[in-house]
């Protein structure tokens, strides 16, 4: 950047002076990624199934511990806050979600979920990034915002990308650096494509940092969130949504779910963080009459194997459950039946719902997008949104 500080292309001058003051239009999507492969069987527990307890003699959640929901399925006791959302009709659980020929690598499986590819297909753009490509006319740089220091593949498109930011105050301090500000204020022409790209990225970041910093001061939540990094990210997201920030998609992550050893307590701590954070987040949106305009999707890159391992943990598996929350659910509760533990594929669950059916449902019924154009082919929708 320093070597090209005096070569700003002239076409960027007007853009550089642009200030973003728009308000959002349309509905909001919040995506939460449980990184590491959450054990769905110990999250949504088939507490009447003898195969479950035989497969997990020390790791299974006992019938006396679980939160019974239906005659067959229950919640992990750490999911008590989610039980309240379930009882209020704000939660839908889709069981047995996966894809054909599953991959058990964290990185590859996450890429498949991020890009909505087949297991033998390698794409360089994400499903949200392609949504931006297909739907944006005059997108701002933060139409899709990830609460992180780096941008996930899911938010990378061919022409448009999302914007990654961990903290608006820190971002503003960084972009207020005198050297960076001086770079952005130069007024010299240059037609070098790579230089133009660097300056556009710099100016996007400076403009976005100023806007997001100002938006972060508009609303201060009074809801009590868990005092964790994830809780703080959720609170910040709720504050930006309530401030009417011109962002349509928010992307957050909670990591630590790769529980190969001593799983029970570690997973329960994470599930409690997640459940209490989501309850606070939903309550925040409800207090501000925003819940009907917001849809929350939670997924993990794969589930775990049915049988426990020798270290009181579970190894990488296949199909899993995912969670959808909001005020416009057509089918709250359990969308489908729990896993069939008598019909396994070499000890792994067999998927029944392709995750791209979930994406197609969100794209078509929530974001009013052309799902086949984004996903590359047609996937049937699930009819679960009002």
Secondary structure, DSSP 8 states (H G I E B T S, - for coil): -GGGTT---GGGHHHHH--------S-EEEEEEEETT--GGGTEE-TT-HHHHHH-TTTS--TTTSEE-SSS-EE-GGGHHHHHHHHTT-EEEEEEEE-SS----HHHHHHHHHHT--TT---SS-HHHHHHHHH-SS--TTSEEESSSS--GGGB-SS-B-EE-S-HHHHHHHHT-HHHHHHHT-------HHHHHHHHHHHHHHHHHHHHHHHTTT----S---SSHHHHHHHHHHHHHHTT-S--EEEEEEE----SSSHHHHHHHHHHHHHHHHHHHHHHHHHTT-GGGEEEEEEES--B-SS--TTSS--B-S-EEEEEEES-BSS-EESS----TTS-BTTB----EEHHHHHHHHHHHTS---HHHHHSS-------B-
